[in-house]
Amino acid sequence: MDTTQSDGSGGRPAEGPSRSGSPSQSGGGSDGAPDPRVPWVVGITGASGSLYAAAVLRGLIDAGEPVDLIVSKAARLTLIDETGRSVRDAHWKDDVSAWIGRELAHADVEYWRADDFAAGPSSGSYRAKGFIAVPATAAACAGIALGLSKDLIQRAGEVNLKERRPVVVVPRETPASRSHLQHLLELHDAGAVVVPATPAFYAGSRDLDQVVDFLAGRILDAAGVEHGLYRRWKGDLGAARDDA
Ligand SMILES: Cc1cc2nc3c(=O)[nH]c(=O)nc-3n(C[C@H](O)[C@H](O)[C@H](O)COP(=O)(O)O)c2cc1C
């Protein structure tokens, strides 16, 4: 099975936004009425760290935030490697639900194919709260910084930067080369918040889930989304360890 390819659906996913059916298409029409749906565009790229992506998605959903999800071709490989799970375009809702452990029936999550350059998030006129790339490959960081638009994730990142919306990138590569660092600096200078996938251990984390949630919480902090994913520092040395 080639899990990196779409599924023979002939282009459009069986589930997910259609040109006529997406909520984003139904609200702010030519009458100029405000579109009630303003999602976070979340791009998952092929860096190690699918756990971080799942935790961020859960955090956004639990906060009641609408999400437009894009999964790169390479991210399907890291997802399979790290979790044994697939995200198939035609079955994204079931696949993502099983992966992140959240029922999506009542969550406001839409899905765009990574090769769909005509998708909503490819345009600055498409309403979005901002963009989060988690985890972000060195390739995606370079592509967004340079405006390569190799796929919809890179395009959406660049679009949200040019629209001066919040952009959070979570690079995961080590050690960093000079070009990696240069691209991250360019993203920072363009207005992005760079949140390297480097968890801290001052919040009393005892297991992997808590380590992952700490980083997901810092990513949501950078986006300005409320959550209770980790114990914030309160100025008492060792208190988190005592409480854990
Ligand atoms: C199992 C696996 C783990 C990978 N981990 C990383 C990583 O941590 N960081 C990174 O920059 N690239 C990583 N890569 C390489 C990227 O997937 C590759 O550069 C890809 O072209 C990125 O494409 P994308 O940015 O469109 O997802 C990994 C690849 C595989 C198969």
The ligand as an SDF file (V2000), in Angstrom:
LIG
                    3D

 31 33  0  0  0  0  0  0  0  0999 V2000
   11.2400    8.6900    9.8710 C   0  0  0  0  0  0  0  0  0  0  0  0
   11.6640   10.0320    9.3590 C   0  0  0  0  0  0  0  0  0  0  0  0
   12.0020   11.0250   10.2690 C   0  0  0  0  0  0  0  0  0  0  0  0
   12.3820   12.2800    9.8120 C   0  0  0  0  0  0  0  0  0  0  0  0
   12.6860   13.2460   10.7390 N   0  0  0  0  0  0  0  0  0  0  0  0
   12.9880   14.4880   10.3370 C   0  0  0  0  0  0  0  0  0  0  0  0
   13.2140   15.5230   11.3060 C   0  0  0  0  0  0  0  0  0  0  0  0
   13.1340   15.3080   12.5090 O   0  0  0  0  0  0  0  0  0  0  0  0
   13.4650   16.7690   10.8350 N   0  0  0  0  0  0  0  0  0  0  0  0
   13.5170   17.0580    9.5010 C   0  0  0  0  0  0  0  0  0  0  0  0
   13.7510   18.2210    9.1670 O   0  0  0  0  0  0  0  0  0  0  0  0
   13.3230   16.0940    8.5500 N   0  0  0  0  0  0  0  0  0  0  0  0
   13.0430   14.8400    8.9310 C   0  0  0  0  0  0  0  0  0  0  0  0
   12.8060   13.8490    8.0010 N   0  0  0  0  0  0  0  0  0  0  0  0
   12.9800   14.1670    6.5840 C   0  0  0  0  0  0  0  0  0  0  0  0
   11.7680   14.8630    5.9900 C   0  0  0  0  0  0  0  0  0  0  0  0
   10.6140   14.0520    6.0990 O   0  0  0  0  0  0  0  0  0  0  0  0
   12.0350   15.2170    4.5110 C   0  0  0  0  0  0  0  0  0  0  0  0
   13.0090   16.2470    4.4530 O   0  0  0  0  0  0  0  0  0  0  0  0
   10.8140   15.6410    3.7460 C   0  0  0  0  0  0  0  0  0  0  0  0
   11.1950   15.9770    2.4110 O   0  0  0  0  0  0  0  0  0  0  0  0
   10.1240   16.8270    4.3560 C   0  0  0  0  0  0  0  0  0  0  0  0
    8.9620   17.1400    3.6180 O   0  0  0  0  0  0  0  0  0  0  0  0
    7.8080   18.0710    4.1900 P   0  0  0  0  0  0  0  0  0  0  0  0
    8.4710   19.2860    4.7700 O   0  0  0  0  0  0  0  0  0  0  0  0
    6.9730   18.3710    3.0120 O   0  0  0  0  0  0  0  0  0  0  0  0
    7.0600   17.2780    5.2050 O   0  0  0  0  0  0  0  0  0  0  0  0
   12.4270   12.5680    8.4220 C   0  0  0  0  0  0  0  0  0  0  0  0
   12.0570   11.5740    7.5190 C   0  0  0  0  0  0  0  0  0  0  0  0
   11.6840   10.3270    7.9860 C   0  0  0  0  0  0  0  0  0  0  0  0
   11.2610    9.2750    6.9770 C   0  0  0  0  0  0  0  0  0  0  0  0
  1  2  1  0
  2  3  1  0
  2 30  2  0
  3  4  2  0
  4  5  1  0
  4 28  1  0
  5  6  2  0
  6  7  1  0
  6 13  1  0
  7  8  2  0
  7  9  1  0
  9 10  1  0
 10 11  2  0
 10 12  1  0
 12 13  2  0
 13 14  1  0
 14 15  1  0
 14 28  1  0
 15 16  1  0
 16 17  1  0
 16 18  1  0
 18 19  1  0
 18 20  1  0
 20 21  1  0
 20 22  1  0
 22 23  1  0
 23 24  1  0
 24 25  2  0
 24 26  1  0
 24 27  1  0
 28 29  2  0
 29 30  1  0
 30 31  1  0
M  END
$$$$
